[in-house]
């Protein structure tokens, strides 16, 4: 299977619609993205950063070997030269890129300190640490991204600490529809409660409410006599602090994702992501991934969305700034409002003191705070693969490909030669994602469109680090809302474009499923 989508010109030009010389993202207020393919030896490539020699090298190296009797070259180094070779323990996701300079190691550690920093409400005797909220979900980044790993749903009677509930309403006015169409906004916040339910508040201010989850058991029979019980969640909001919600409110839960490899995902060349898209399934393989287009919040320029469960953020910096505003209520240069997610309907919230101190900057977390946090986030290293030469793992890898999992969970990329950070340039990486949006079926649908993503579409989650979640976080919960308690349950929830792969796993012999799971556990 050739996963690198370069192909003869005649197939390219009659095939995937997004691979036109000029890509028009929307019609009402056109976001025109010009991406000219480069011809070399009769082949069109969307990598404009490569010489003809490099294009040939990349096309060869990203092919998947048909020999599953042994590991592929460099397969242990999932993050290229940045891969961490540290001992596997609870800190496996908290190591820095192995190829940083001494100065960059210092910046990483400074960013780590800010990532772990506990913010307090204003006013405070502790300078440069106040400005929390007034409504918030957490006091520190690390409290949500536990050990830089994956969050989990709250247990019975618990308040969510690493899971959030996104809120929005359909666009109703021409201005709102125009804002969505032009990507000036990715969604319309709920009028009273904003874009996210805040379960904590400073002082005597009431929190917005609390998330409650109930589960329904669904049994799935597998070939070989095994039965798996899935958990189907239902979400409700209790103790609303600011009156009723809009009757058309759309809610969607999110557990915090792991942080490893973000800088490498940011360094994937846009042309490789575009070339993998097939929104109309022109090749007839049942897989119709599409690019999520955003605007860079800092520049307004159109960019590919890479981060978030629905690929709504184009850069690591923008993702971090959005989390500071929405999760902690801290103002940054990208989100200078000191009240965070407080809406105009929450007047008391907006009237609370801010933590802005003129001698330090115009926001509560001015640069270089955000620059250091973003640098830390980019450089959390991907751990080295384990057991790549184990016979059962290799058999599981072959089954992974045979089932069609690699159609979306694309194993390999070679990053851009023009990546902003030198350490991420021209690296062979193994993230197991195509960075595209896919219809995952009704079972996983949240019914809440965001940007280009419909209520059934999700970005393909990277699989690197999957096997270390229990070591780092003490659980194996997966998917956007943590409903799956392990990898097998996550697979069984797949539908839509992934229905065929899911059914292939159901039909496997028990020892084959065991091998597949061993392979996933080695990532």
Secondary structure, 3 states (H helix, E strand, C coil): CCCCCCEEHHHHHHCCHHHCCEEECCCCCCCEEECCCEEECCEEECCCCCCHHHHHHHHHHCCCCCCCCCCCCCCCCCCHHHCECCCCCCCCCCCECCCCCHHHHHHHHHHHHHHHCCCECCCCCCCCCECCCCEECCCCHHHHCHHHCCCCCCCCCCCCCCEEEEEEECCCCHHHHHHHHCCCCCCECECCCECECCCEECCCCCCCCEEEEEEEEEEEECCCCCEEEEEEEEEEEECCCCCCCCCCCEEEEEECCCCCCHHHHHCCCHHHHHHHCCCCCCCCCCCCCECCEEECCCCCCEEECCECCCCCECCHHHHHHHHHHHHHCCCECCCCCCCCCCCCCCHHHHCCCCCCCCCCCCCCECCCHHHHHHHHHHCECCECCCCCCCHHHHHHHHHHHHCCHHHCCCCCEECCCCCCCHHHCCCEECCCCCCCEEECCHHHCCCCCECCECCCEEECCCCCCHHHHHHHHCCCCECCCCCECCHHHHHHCCCHHHHHHHHHHHHCCHHHHHHHHHHHHHC
